[in-house]
Amino acid sequence: MAETASKRILVIDDASLVRLYYRDALERAGFEVAEALNGLEALEKLLVFPADLLIVDINMPKMDGLTFLRTLRRQDPAISATPALVISTESGPQDIEATHAAGANFYLAKPLAQDVLVAYVAMLSGAPA
């Protein structure tokens, strides 16, 4: 997956083990990965780390994933159009609907196998499978 090296993924999750799990899988697949602990930090990181895809958790301190997505979609088009994959334990129909209404492009439920994560990230970021 040499072409994935140019694809930049921003992982937004307050759980350090989750970020490590995602980073491990994505970097082994050739993606460049940055991390943010919450939506507020993610908005700041996007100013210096333009991403090809955002992986967003819902439940986080300071700024949760839904607030982050709504805020992001009102930003400059250079960052507001960045695709967002929500991965959360909140998996009821109302939760999935809320993530799409907030601006998510796709939703997956935790826990998630690393090969499944890499396949969806490749698809949503435009990287070769």
C-alpha positions as CSV (number, residue, x, y, z in Angstrom):
1,M,0.0,0.0,0.0
2,A,2.7,2.5,-0.9
3,E,0.2,5.0,-2.1
4,T,-1.5,5.2,1.3
5,A,1.5,7.0,2.7
6,S,0.2,10.3,1.2
7,K,-3.2,9.8,3.0
8,R,-3.4,11.5,6.3
9,I,-5.8,10.3,9.0
10,L,-6.7,12.3,12.1
11,V,-7.9,10.0,14.9
12,I,-10.1,11.8,17.4
13,D,-10.8,9.8,20.6
14,D,-10.2,10.4,24.3
15,A,-9.2,6.8,24.9
16,S,-5.4,6.3,24.6
17,L,-5.7,2.5,24.0
18,V,-8.2,3.1,21.1
19,R,-6.0,5.7,19.5
20,L,-3.0,3.3,19.8
21,Y,-5.1,0.4,18.3
22,Y,-6.1,2.6,15.3
23,R,-2.6,4.1,14.9
24,D,-1.0,0.6,14.9
25,A,-3.3,-0.7,12.2
26,L,-3.3,2.4,10.0
27,E,0.5,3.0,10.1
28,R,1.2,-0.7,9.3
29,A,-1.1,-0.1,6.2
30,G,0.9,2.9,5.2
31,F,-1.2,5.8,6.4
32,E,0.1,8.9,8.2
33,V,-1.7,9.3,11.5
34,A,-2.2,12.2,13.9
35,E,-4.3,12.1,17.1
36,A,-6.6,14.4,19.0
37,L,-8.1,13.8,22.5
38,N,-11.4,15.7,21.7
39,G,-13.2,17.8,19.1
40,L,-11.6,21.1,20.3
41,E,-8.1,19.7,19.9
42,A,-9.1,18.2,16.5
43,L,-10.2,21.6,15.2
44,E,-6.8,23.1,16.2
45,K,-4.9,20.2,14.7
46,L,-6.7,20.5,11.4
47,L,-5.2,23.9,11.0
48,V,-1.7,22.4,10.8
49,F,-2.5,18.8,9.8
50,P,-4.9,18.8,6.8
51,A,-6.4,15.3,6.8
52,D,-7.8,13.1,4.1
53,L,-10.1,11.4,6.7
54,L,-11.3,11.9,10.2
55,I,-12.0,9.0,12.6
56,V,-14.3,10.4,15.3
57,D,-15.6,9.1,18.6
58,I,-18.9,10.5,20.0
59,N,-18.3,10.6,23.8
60,M,-15.3,12.9,24.6
61,P,-14.6,15.6,27.1
62,K,-14.5,19.4,26.2
63,M,-16.1,18.9,22.8
64,D,-17.9,15.6,21.9
65,G,-17.9,14.1,18.4
66,L,-21.3,15.4,17.4
67,T,-20.5,19.0,18.4
68,F,-17.2,18.6,16.6
69,L,-18.8,17.5,13.4
70,R,-21.4,20.2,13.4
71,T,-18.7,22.8,14.1
72,L,-16.4,21.3,11.4
73,R,-19.1,21.4,8.7
74,R,-19.4,25.2,9.3
75,Q,-15.7,25.9,8.8
76,D,-13.7,26.9,5.7
77,P,-14.4,24.5,2.8
78,A,-10.7,23.4,2.8
79,I,-11.4,21.5,6.0
80,S,-15.2,21.3,6.3
81,A,-15.4,18.8,3.3
82,T,-13.0,16.3,5.0
83,P,-14.8,12.9,5.2
84,A,-15.6,11.7,8.7
85,L,-15.9,8.2,9.9
86,V,-17.6,7.9,13.3
87,I,-16.7,4.8,15.3
88,S,-18.5,4.6,18.6
89,T,-20.1,2.3,21.2
90,E,-23.3,4.4,20.8
91,S,-25.0,2.2,18.2
92,G,-28.7,2.6,18.5
93,P,-30.6,3.8,15.4
94,Q,-31.0,7.3,17.0
95,D,-27.3,7.5,17.5
96,I,-26.5,6.6,14.0
97,E,-29.0,9.0,12.7
98,A,-27.6,11.8,14.9
99,T,-24.1,11.2,13.6
100,H,-25.2,11.5,10.0
101,A,-27.3,14.6,10.8
102,A,-24.2,16.2,12.4
103,G,-22.2,15.6,9.3
104,A,-20.6,12.1,9.5
105,N,-20.1,10.3,6.2
106,F,-20.1,6.8,7.7
107,Y,-20.7,5.0,11.0
108,L,-19.2,1.9,12.5
109,A,-19.7,0.4,15.9
110,K,-17.0,-0.5,18.4
111,P,-15.3,-2.9,18.8
112,L,-13.8,-3.1,15.3
113,A,-11.2,-5.5,13.8
114,Q,-8.1,-3.8,12.5
115,D,-8.5,-5.2,9.0
116,V,-12.1,-3.8,8.8
117,L,-10.8,-0.4,10.0
118,V,-8.1,-0.3,7.4
119,A,-10.6,-1.4,4.6
120,Y,-13.1,1.4,5.5
121,V,-10.3,4.0,5.9
122,A,-8.9,3.1,2.5
123,M,-12.3,3.4,0.9
124,L,-13.3,6.6,2.6
125,S,-9.9,8.3,2.1
126,G,-9.6,7.3,-1.5
127,A,-6.6,5.1,-0.9
128,P,-6.1,2.0,-3.0
129,A,-7.5,-1.1,-1.2
